[in-house]
Amino acid sequence: MNATEQEEREYLEEIKEQLTLAVRRVDDSVRQFSSELREKKEYIHEHQSGMDDADMVAAGQSIDRMAYTGAGAVARKRKLIKLMQSPYFGRIDFTTANDVTTPVYIGVHSFVDERQRRGLIYDWRAPISSMFYDFELGEASYTTPSGPIHGRIDLKRQYKIQDGRLEFLIENGVNIHDEVLQRELAKSSDDKMKNIVATIQRDQNAVIRNEEATVMVIQGVAGSGKTSIALHRIAFLLYRYRDTIGAKDILIISPNKVFADYISNVLPELGEEHIPETVMEELAADLLGNQFQFQTFFEQVAALLEHHNPAFIERIQFKSSFEFLSQLNKYLLHVENNYFSAGELRVGRTVVPRQLLLDKFKAYHRVPLLKRFPLVADDVRAYVRTAANRKLTNGEKNTIGEALTRMFRFNNVLDFYRDFYRWIGRPELFRFEHGQTLEYADVFALIYLRIRLEGISAYDHVKHLLVDEMQDYTPVQYAVLSRVFNCRKTILGDVNQTVNPYSASSAEVIERVFPQADVVRLYRSYRSTIEITAFAQRITPNPNIIPLERHGREPAIVRHPGPAEELEGLRQLVADFRSGGSNSLGIICKTPRQAEQVQQALAEAGGGQLLTEESTHFKEGVIITTAHLAKGLEFDEVIVPFASARNYKTEVDKSMLYVACTRAMHQLTLTYSGDITAFLGA
């Protein structure tokens, strides 16, 4: 062991000692709070009869304060124990312009020596820590609220500390991140996404720390870490604006519950509370007031995979286009100008002129169309009251309201939506009868009309919205999100990983809905080996992908004489996995039916966890699922069964095959019988 390593090990022991003392101090204060709280409660119980209301309120507030302080101490202890496992992962020695050198140790949380009032460990989100990610040795600077601080980095080190033991340290140099990154990426996957604070790259750091963007769109290739970056960005914003924003003020829209579970660890690992999450279907049910039964996105994609129905595809394509949103907006303008057929209104002996009704209707142009009539009715009542110089009867008041409503062509959102298709001359594009299930492509268009016609109470409590798998949502869905969530947004995805190419949105499409968006493109892929990345390029070429230099086995394509032999081959591959050293194997099928077939075939061989649309948890081991549900997940090894020309032939199939192959970190195997799919090229 060299002198540097010896010094670092001694320093680590000192820090662990300080952390142990800090934990003891927290324990003492928690005990003190508990006994004070108990005494206070006993005092109130004994003296209750002699206390007035003011005393009771004051005593209650005192108890709340103590409980709050106690809860804060418990949270602090949790952070200290986490630091004892791995206090820091990086160090820079920073010399300021006046030649004062400070060693800056960087960890998941900050730790201060309270007696000497100096920082021993800096939170990775602190301004000074940004230099670790942004600069090598030499000149460097960081931004503070009072302006930039300039200086130079004289030393840079990276550590791997696990269970309080120093496993390795890497000295200075440009490739410091790459070496640690290579070690991290070569490891096996886990059942939860991990934090990446030790391996954040410079381009990723710029996205995480961006404070200016009101809408940030991250277009990242498969394996670029975009979801992880977005979650670290949320953690950074919670740290930076901790006085004005908390975990409860953020909402994540996930593609499904399994993915939500998979990412649920990241923010708690970074010391933040769990963040509320939802899926688009839950949001839709809420915004439609549970009025309609509707198809889910999963069901829409499953229908496309089972049957090639050109009319169904045409409906989806049209309703997923920017042109559709433009037409809806034109229609609403047409409704505003033409659907209020105002006529002269007689109330008793008073005649209300047609022009007055039109003027009042137009005066409320900022109010949703169907919400204007009660306001116009109030104005008309006031006009009649003044003209007749008397109070109106209840019957007259009701007559005015009813007469105005009859002058408008429809008063039901569904009637307007049906009429829209007549207006564009394409009534066949809307297939719906009362009591039927609404097609998924109609759900958000109907919500958009409802917002424009009736208004909607926005989710005002949400201060930051994170939308993952952006490519799966359409312009009309983004138009709804922009009206419902009046807050900052982080939107991320990859147009090459759509599971429905007929309704995919690129960053450019999203920019049309959010012209103010900052768009960031991430081309470096960290997940898969170079061999797996090159293989996936045969399915969907993307010349911009830059794979990290990490090599592994060539993907295997295994042909079987028939379906029975293929299932037997699968059983053997699973047995090989179980006797190997990997943690996770994803068997990724095209359809839910195929996934069930595989699960049955593997039942005798120890089986595996079947992920379905209803699943809510992700755990390591053998996972059997569809490409649709595997999106965003990663596995040490992936098997894609049934990769035949018969099974993978349409555009949707091709998207599914690409998503399936790009889930693999270290090993990829495709099996088939008959002819291989044409998507794999020669």
C-alpha positions in Angstrom: 0.0 0.0 0.0 1.5 3.4 -1.0 1.6 6.5 1.3 -1.3 8.2 -0.5 -3.6 5.2 0.0 -2.4 4.8 3.7 -3.3 8.5 4.3 -6.7 8.2 2.7 -7.5 5.1 4.7 -6.6 6.9 7.9 -8.7 9.9 6.9 -11.7 7.6 6.2 -11.4 6.2 9.7 -11.3 9.7 11.1 -14.5 10.6 9.2 -16.3 7.4 10.3 -15.4 8.2 13.9 -16.9 11.7 13.5 -20.0 10.2 11.9 -20.3 7.8 14.8 -20.1 10.6 17.3 -22.7 12.6 15.3 -25.1 9.6 15.3 -24.7 9.4 19.1 -25.5 13.1 19.5 -28.6 12.6 17.4 -29.6 9.6 19.5 -29.2 11.7 22.7 -31.3 14.5 21.3 -34.0 12.1 20.2 -34.1 10.6 23.7 -34.3 14.1 25.2 -37.2 15.1 22.8 -39.0 11.9 23.7 -38.8 12.4 27.4 -39.8 16.1 27.1 -42.7 15.2 24.9 -43.9 12.6 27.4 -43.6 15.1 30.3 -45.5 17.7 28.3 -48.3 15.3 27.5 -48.5 14.1 31.1 -48.6 17.7 32.3 -51.5 18.5 30.0 -53.3 15.4 31.1 -53.0 16.3 34.7 -53.8 20.1 34.4 -56.4 19.9 31.6 -59.3 21.1 33.7 -57.5 24.3 34.7 -56.3 25.2 31.2 -58.3 27.6 29.0 -58.5 27.4 25.1 -55.4 29.6 24.6 -53.3 27.4 26.9 -54.5 24.3 25.1 -53.6 25.7 21.7 -50.2 26.8 23.0 -49.6 23.4 24.5 -50.7 21.7 21.2 -48.3 23.9 19.2 -45.5 23.1 21.6 -46.1 19.3 21.2 -46.2 19.7 17.4 -42.9 21.6 17.4 -41.2 18.9 19.5 -42.6 16.1 17.3 -41.4 18.0 14.1 -37.9 18.5 15.6 -37.8 14.9 16.6 -38.8 13.7 13.1 -36.0 16.0 11.7 -33.5 14.3 14.0 -34.6 10.9 12.9 -34.2 11.9 9.2 -30.7 13.3 10.0 -29.7 10.0 11.6 -30.8 8.1 8.5 -28.5 10.3 6.4 -25.6 9.9 8.8 -25.9 6.1 8.8 -26.0 6.1 4.9 -22.8 8.2 5.0 -21.1 5.7 7.3 -21.6 3.1 4.5 -20.0 5.3 1.9 -19.1 8.8 3.2 -17.8 10.2 -0.1 -16.9 9.2 -3.7 -14.8 12.1 -4.9 -12.3 14.7 -3.8 -10.9 17.9 -5.4 -8.2 20.2 -3.9 -9.3 23.6 -4.9 -7.0 26.6 -4.6 -8.7 30.1 -4.8 -7.2 33.2 -6.3 -5.7 34.2 -2.9 -3.9 30.9 -2.7 -6.0 29.2 -0.1 -6.3 25.4 -0.8 -9.3 23.5 0.5 -9.7 19.7 0.1 -13.4 19.2 -1.0 -14.7 15.7 -0.3 -18.0 15.0 -2.2 -20.7 12.6 -1.1 -24.4 11.9 -1.4 -25.1 14.2 1.6 -23.2 17.0 3.3 -21.6 16.6 6.8 -20.3 19.4 8.9 -18.0 19.4 11.9 -20.3 21.4 14.1 -17.6 22.3 16.7 -15.1 23.6 14.1 -17.8 24.9 11.8 -16.2 23.4 8.7 -17.5 21.2 5.9 -16.1 17.7 6.0 -18.2 16.3 3.2 -20.0 18.4 0.6 -23.4 17.4 -1.0 -22.9 16.4 -4.7 -25.5 19.1 -5.5 -23.6 21.9 -3.7 -22.2 24.6 -6.1 -18.6 23.8 -5.2 -19.2 20.1 -6.0 -20.1 20.9 -9.7 -16.3 21.3 -10.4 -15.8 17.6 -9.8 -18.0 16.9 -12.8 -17.1 19.8 -15.0 -13.3 20.2 -14.8 -10.1 18.3 -14.8 -6.8 19.5 -13.3 -6.1 23.2 -13.8 -8.3 26.3 -14.0 -11.8 25.9 -12.7 -14.7 27.9 -11.3 -18.1 27.4 -9.8 -21.1 29.7 -9.5 -22.5 31.0 -6.2 -25.5 33.3 -5.5 -23.0 36.1 -5.0 -21.1 35.4 -8.3 -18.5 33.0 -9.8 -15.5 31.8 -7.7 -12.4 31.2 -9.8 -9.3 29.2 -9.0 -7.6 25.9 -9.9 -8.0 22.2 -9.2 -4.6 20.8 -8.0 -5.8 17.3 -7.2 -8.7 15.1 -8.2 -9.5 11.6 -6.8 -12.3 9.2 -7.0 -13.1 6.5 -4.5 -15.2 3.4 -4.1 -16.2 3.0 -0.5 -18.5 0.2 0.4 -19.7 -0.9 3.9 -17.2 1.7 5.3 -14.2 0.1 3.5 -12.1 1.7 0.8 -12.2 -0.7 -2.2 -10.1 1.5 -4.5 -9.1 5.0 -5.3 -8.2 6.5 -8.7 -5.8 9.4 -8.9 -6.0 12.5 -11.1 -6.3 12.5 -14.9 -8.7 13.0 -17.7 -10.0 9.4 -17.7 -10.9 9.3 -14.0 -14.6 9.1 -14.7 -14.2 6.6 -17.5 -12.3 4.2 -15.4 -14.8 4.3 -12.5 -17.7 4.2 -15.1 -16.2 1.1 -16.7 -16.0 -0.7 -13.3 -19.6 0.3 -12.5 -21.0 -0.7 -15.8 -19.3 -4.1 -15.8 -21.2 -5.0 -12.7 -24.5 -6.9 -12.6 -27.8 -5.2 -12.7 -30.1 -4.8 -9.7 -33.8 -5.0 -9.0 -33.9 -1.2 -8.6 -32.3 1.7 -10.6 -29.3 3.1 -8.6 -28.1 6.7 -8.2 -25.2 7.7 -10.5 -23.7 10.5 -8.5 -20.2 9.0 -8.6 -20.3 8.7 -12.4 -22.2 11.7 -13.7 -20.6 12.9 -16.9 -20.1 16.6 -17.9 -23.0 16.7 -20.4 -25.3 15.0 -17.9 -24.2 17.5 -15.2 -25.3 20.4 -17.4 -28.8 18.9 -17.7 -29.1 18.1 -14.0 -28.1 21.6 -12.8 -30.0 23.6 -15.4 -32.1 26.1 -13.4 -33.3 28.4 -16.2 -35.3 26.0 -18.4 -39.1 26.2 -17.9 -39.5 23.1 -20.1 -36.5 20.8 -20.6 -36.8 18.1 -23.3 -34.1 15.3 -23.1 -33.9 13.2 -26.2 -31.5 10.4 -25.2 -30.5 7.3 -27.1 -31.2 3.8 -25.5 -28.9 3.4 -22.4 -28.0 7.1 -22.2 -29.2 7.3 -18.6 -31.9 9.9 -19.4 -34.3 8.7 -16.7 -31.6 8.6 -14.1 -30.5 12.1 -15.2 -34.0 13.4 -14.9 -34.4 12.0 -11.4 -31.0 13.5 -10.3 -32.3 16.8 -11.8 -35.3 16.6 -9.6 -33.0 15.8 -6.6 -30.9 18.9 -7.5 -34.0 21.2 -7.8 -35.3 19.9 -4.4 -31.9 20.8 -2.9 -31.5 24.2 -4.7 -35.1 25.4 -4.0 -35.7 23.5 -0.7 -37.5 26.5 0.8 -40.2 26.6 -1.9 -40.5 23.1 -3.3 -40.8 19.7 -1.6 -41.2 16.1 -2.8 -45.0 16.3 -2.6 -45.0 19.2 -5.1 -43.5 17.1 -7.9 -45.4 14.6 -10.1 -43.8 11.9 -12.2 -45.8 10.5 -15.2 -44.4 7.0 -15.6 -45.2 4.6 -18.5 -46.4 1.9 -16.1 -46.5 0.8 -12.4 -43.6 -1.6 -12.8 -41.3 1.1 -14.1 -42.5 3.4 -11.3 -41.4 0.7 -8.8 -38.1 0.2 -10.7 -37.1 3.9 -10.3 -38.6 4.3 -6.8 -35.2 3.8 -5.1 -33.3 6.6 -6.7 -34.6 9.7 -4.9 -34.7 8.1 -1.4 -31.1 7.0 -2.1 -30.3 10.7 -2.7 -31.9 11.6 0.6 -35.2 12.8 -0.8 -38.7 11.6 0.0 -40.7 9.4 -2.3 -42.3 11.5 -5.1 -45.9 11.1 -6.2 -46.3 9.3 -9.5 -49.1 8.5 -11.9 -49.7 7.0 -15.3 -51.5 8.7 -18.2 -54.6 6.5 -17.8 -55.1 7.6 -14.2 -54.7 11.2 -15.2 -57.2 10.7 -18.1 -59.8 9.1 -15.8 -59.5 12.0 -13.4 -59.8 14.6 -16.2 -62.8 12.9 -17.8 -64.5 12.7 -14.4 -64.7 8.9 -14.8 -67.5 9.4 -17.4 -66.2 7.0 -20.0 -64.7 3.5 -20.1 -61.6 3.8 -22.4 -59.0 1.6 -24.0 -55.5 1.9 -22.4 -52.3 2.6 -24.3 -51.2 -0.9 -23.5 -54.4 -2.3 -25.0 -54.0 -0.1 -28.1 -50.5 -1.4 -28.7 -51.6 -5.0 -28.0 -54.4 -4.6 -30.6 -51.9 -3.4 -33.2 -49.6 -6.3 -32.5 -52.4 -8.9 -32.8 -54.2 -7.6 -35.9 -53.0 -5.4 -38.8 -56.2 -3.2 -39.2 -55.6 -0.4 -41.7 -58.6 1.7 -40.6 -57.6 1.5 -36.9 -54.0 2.5 -37.9 -55.4 5.5 -39.9 -57.4 6.7 -37.0 -54.4 6.5 -34.7 -52.1 8.2 -37.1 -54.4 11.1 -37.8 -55.1 11.7 -34.1 -51.4 11.5 -33.2 -50.5 14.3 -35.7 -49.8 17.9 -35.1 -52.3 18.6 -37.9 -55.1 17.0 -35.7 -54.3 19.5 -32.9 -54.4 22.4 -35.3 -57.7 21.2 -36.7 -59.2 21.0 -33.2 -58.1 24.6 -32.5 -59.6 25.8 -35.9 -62.8 23.9 -35.0 -63.1 25.7 -31.6 -62.7 29.0 -33.3 -65.4 28.0 -35.8 -67.7 27.1 -32.8 -67.0 30.4 -31.1 -68.0 32.3 -34.2 -70.9 30.3 -35.5 -72.5 28.0 -32.9 -74.2 30.7 -30.8 -77.3 31.5 -32.7 -78.5 34.5 -30.7 -82.0 35.7 -31.2 -84.2 38.4 -29.7 -85.2 37.3 -26.2 -88.5 38.4 -24.6 -88.9 38.5 -20.8 -92.4 39.8 -19.8 -92.7 43.0 -21.7 -88.9 43.6 -22.0 -87.2 42.7 -25.2 -83.5 41.8 -25.0 -81.8 42.7 -28.3 -79.9 40.0 -30.2 -76.8 42.2 -30.4 -76.6 42.6 -26.7 -76.5 38.8 -26.3 -73.7 38.5 -28.9 -71.7 41.3 -27.3 -72.0 39.8 -23.8 -71.0 36.3 -25.2 -67.9 37.8 -26.9 -67.0 39.9 -23.8 -66.2 36.7 -22.0 -63.8 35.4 -24.6 -61.3 34.4 -21.9 -63.9 32.1 -20.3 -64.4 28.5 -21.6 -67.4 28.5 -24.1 -69.9 26.4 -22.0 -69.0 28.4 -18.9 -70.0 31.7 -20.4 -73.8 31.1 -20.4 -74.3 31.5 -16.6 -72.4 34.8 -16.8 -74.3 36.1 -19.8 -77.6 35.0 -18.1 -76.6 37.1 -15.0 -76.0 40.1 -17.3 -79.3 39.6 -19.1 -81.2 39.4 -15.8 -79.6 42.7 -14.7 -80.5 44.3 -18.0 -84.2 43.1 -17.7 -84.3 44.2 -14.0 -83.1 47.7 -15.0 -85.4 48.0 -18.1 -88.5 46.7 -16.3 -87.6 48.5 -13.0 -88.7 45.5 -10.9 -87.4 42.2 -9.4 -87.6 39.1 -11.6 -89.6 36.0 -10.7 -87.8 32.7 -10.3 -89.6 31.5 -13.4 -88.3 34.4 -15.4 -84.7 33.9 -14.1 -84.8 30.2 -15.2 -86.4 31.1 -18.6 -83.4 33.4 -19.4 -80.9 30.6 -18.5 -82.7 28.0 -20.5 -83.3 30.2 -23.5 -79.6 31.1 -23.7 -78.5 27.4 -23.5 -80.9 26.5 -26.3 -79.3 29.2 -28.5 -76.0 27.2 -28.5 -75.8 24.3 -30.8 -74.6 21.7 -28.3 -74.1 21.7 -24.5 -72.3 18.3 -24.3 -68.6 17.8 -25.0 -69.1 14.4 -26.7 -71.6 16.0 -29.1 -69.0 18.6 -30.1 -66.3 15.9 -30.5 -68.6 13.9 -32.8 -69.5 17.2 -34.7 -65.8 18.0 -35.2 -65.4 14.9 -37.4 -68.4 16.0 -39.5 -66.9 19.5 -39.8 -63.7 18.1 -41.2 -65.6 15.8 -43.5 -64.3 12.6 -41.9 -67.1 11.2 -39.6 -65.7 7.7 -40.1 -62.7 8.6 -38.0 -64.7 8.5 -34.8 -66.0 5.1 -33.8 -68.1 5.3 -30.6 -71.5 4.4 -29.4 -73.1 5.0 -26.0 -71.9 2.4 -23.6 -68.9 1.4 -25.7 -65.2 1.7 -24.8 -63.6 4.8 -26.1 -60.5 4.2 -28.3 -57.3 5.4 -26.6 -56.6 7.8 -29.5 -59.8 9.7 -28.7 -59.2 10.0 -24.9 -57.0 13.1 -24.7 -58.7 14.8 -27.7 -61.9 14.6 -25.8 -60.1 15.9 -22.6 -58.7 18.8 -24.7 -62.1 19.7 -25.9 -63.5 19.5 -22.4 -60.8 21.8 -21.1 -61.4 24.4 -23.9 -65.3 24.1 -23.6 -65.8 23.7 -19.8 -62.5 24.6 -18.3 -60.8 22.4 -15.8 -59.2 22.9 -12.4 -55.5 22.7 -13.0 -53.2 20.6 -10.8 -52.0 23.9 -9.1 -50.2 22.1 -6.3 -47.7 20.5 -8.8 -44.6 22.7 -9.1 -42.6 20.4 -11.4 -43.8 17.7 -13.8 -41.6 14.9 -15.0 -42.8 13.1 -18.1 -40.9 9.9 -19.1 -41.1 8.0 -22.4 -42.1 11.2 -24.2 -42.2 9.5 -27.6 -45.3 7.6 -26.6 -47.4 10.7 -26.1 -49.1 12.7 -28.9 -49.3 16.5 -29.6 -52.8 16.6 -28.2 -51.6 14.9 -25.0 -48.9 17.5 -24.6 -51.5 20.3 -25.3 -53.5 18.9 -22.4 -50.4 18.7 -20.1 -49.5 22.3 -20.9 -53.0 23.5 -19.8 -53.4 21.2 -16.8 -49.9 21.7 -15.4 -48.9 25.3 -15.2 -45.4 24.6 -13.9 -41.9 23.7 -15.0 -41.5 20.4 -16.8 -38.8 17.9 -17.6 -39.8 15.7 -20.5 -37.6 12.8 -21.7 -37.5 9.9 -24.0 -36.2 8.4 -27.3 -38.1 8.5 -30.6 -36.3 5.3 -31.6 -37.9 3.5 -28.6 -41.5 4.0 -29.5 -43.8 1.0 -29.0 -46.3 2.5 -31.4 -44.6 4.1 -34.5 -48.1 5.4 -35.6 -48.3 7.8 -32.7 -44.6 8.6 -31.9 -43.6 12.2 -31.0 -40.0 13.4 -31.5 -38.4 16.3 -29.6 -39.2 18.5 -32.6 -42.9 17.7 -32.4 -42.9 18.4 -28.6 -41.1 21.7 -29.3 -44.1 22.8 -31.4 -46.3 22.5 -28.4 -43.7 24.1 -26.1 -41.8 26.6 -28.2 -39.9 27.8 -25.1 -38.4 24.3 -24.5 -34.6 23.8 -24.0 -33.9 20.6 -26.0 -30.8 18.5 -25.0 -29.7 15.5 -27.0 -27.7 12.7 -25.4 -25.9 10.4 -27.8 -23.6 8.4 -25.5 -24.9 5.0 -24.6 -23.7 3.4 -21.3 -26.0 0.4 -20.9 -24.9 -2.2 -23.5 -21.6 -3.5 -24.8 -20.4 -2.3 -28.1 -21.4 -5.6 -29.7 -25.0 -5.4 -28.4 -25.3 -1.7 -29.5 -24.0 -2.6 -33.0 -26.5 -5.4 -33.3 -29.4 -3.2 -32.3 -28.2 -0.7 -35.0 -29.1 -3.4 -37.6 -32.8 -3.0 -36.6 -33.0 0.7 -36.2 -29.9 2.5 -37.4 -29.0 5.7 -35.5 -25.6 7.1 -36.7 -25.5 9.5 -33.7 -25.2 6.8 -31.0 -21.8 6.8 -29.4 -21.3 3.5 -27.4 -19.0 3.5 -24.4 -15.9 1.4 -25.1 -17.0 -1.7 -23.3 -16.7 -5.1 -25.0 -18.5 -8.4 -24.4 -19.8 -11.5 -26.2 -21.3 -11.2 -29.7 -25.1 -11.5 -29.6 -26.2 -15.0 -30.5 -29.0 -15.9 -33.0 -30.1 -19.5 -32.4 -32.2 -21.4 -34.9 -34.4 -24.3 -33.8 -36.2 -26.9 -36.1 -39.6 -26.1 -34.7 -41.6 -24.4 -31.9 -41.3 -27.3 -29.4 -37.5 -27.4 -29.8 -37.4 -23.6 -29.4 -39.2 -23.8 -26.0 -36.8 -26.6 -24.9 -33.9 -24.4 -26.0 -35.3 -21.6 -23.8 -35.4 -23.9 -20.8 -31.8 -24.7 -21.3 -30.8 -21.0 -21.6 -32.6 -20.3 -18.4 -30.8 -23.2 -16.7 -27.5 -21.7 -18.0 -28.4 -18.3 -16.6 -29.2 -19.8 -13.2 -25.8 -21.5 -12.9 -24.0 -18.3 -14.1 -23.1 -15.2 -12.1 -25.6 -12.8 -13.4 -28.5 -11.3 -11.4 -31.2 -10.6 -14.0 -32.5 -12.2 -17.1 -35.2 -10.6 -19.2 -37.1 -12.9 -21.6 -38.7 -10.3 -23.8 -41.6 -11.3 -26.0 -43.7 -9.3 -28.6 -47.1 -10.0 -27.1 -48.6 -10.7 -23.7 -49.9 -14.0 -25.1 -46.4 -15.1 -26.1 -45.1 -14.1 -22.6 -47.7 -16.3 -21.0 -46.8 -19.2 -23.3 -43.1 -18.9 -22.3 -44.0 -18.7 -18.6 -46.0 -22.0 -18.9 -43.1 -23.6 -20.8 -40.7 -22.6 -18.0 -43.0 -23.7 -15.1 -41.1 -27.0 -14.6 -37.7 -25.3 -14.9 -38.2 -23.0 -11.9 -40.4 -20.6 -13.9 -39.9 -16.8 -13.7 -41.8 -13.6 -12.8 -44.4 -12.7 -15.4 -44.7 -8.9 -15.8 -48.2 -7.9 -17.0 -50.1 -4.6 -17.3 -51.4 -5.2 -13.8 -47.9 -5.8 -12.2 -46.7 -3.2 -9.7 -43.2 -4.6 -8.7 -39.9 -5.4 -10.4 -37.5 -7.9 -8.8 -34.4 -9.4 -10.1 -34.0 -13.0 -11.3 -35.9 -14.4 -14.4 -38.4 -11.9 -15.7 -40.8 -12.8 -18.6 -42.5 -9.8 -20.2 -43.2 -7.8 -23.4 -41.1 -5.2 -25.0 -43.8 -2.6 -24.2 -43.5 -3.3 -20.4 -39.7 -3.7 -20.5 -39.1 -0.2 -21.8 -36.9 1.7 -19.4 -35.7 -1.5 -17.6 -32.3 -3.2 -18.1 -31.1 -6.7 -17.5 -27.7 -8.4 -17.4 -28.9 -10.9 -20.0 -31.8 -10.7 -22.5 -33.4 -13.5 -24.5 -35.7 -12.5 -27.4 -37.7 -15.6 -28.4 -39.7 -16.1 -31.6 -37.5 -13.7 -33.6 -38.9 -15.2 -36.8 -40.1 -13.5 -40.0 -43.6 -14.7 -39.2 -43.6 -12.9 -35.8 -41.7 -9.7 -36.5 -42.9 -8.2 -39.7 -44.8 -4.9 -39.2 -43.5 -1.4 -38.2 -44.8 -1.9 -34.7 -43.0 -5.3 -34.5 -39.8 -3.6 -35.6 -40.1 -1.1 -32.8 -40.7 -3.8 -30.3 -37.7 -5.8 -31.5 -35.4 -2.7 -31.1 -36.7 -2.0 -27.6 -36.2 -5.7 -26.6 -32.6 -5.9 -27.8 -31.6 -2.6 -26.2 -32.5 -3.8 -22.7 -29.4 -6.1 -22.5 -26.3 -4.9 -20.7 -23.9 -7.8 -21.1 -25.4 -10.6 -23.2 -28.2 -10.9 -25.8 -29.6 -14.1 -27.4 -32.3 -14.3 -30.0 -34.1 -17.6 -30.8 -36.4 -18.6 -33.7 -37.8 -21.4 -35.8 -38.6 -21.1 -39.5 -37.1 -18.0 -41.2 -35.3 -15.2 -39.2 -37.0 -11.8 -39.3 -36.0 -9.5 -42.1 -35.3 -6.7 -39.6 -32.0 -8.2 -38.7 -30.6 -7.6 -42.2 -28.1 -9.8 -43.8 
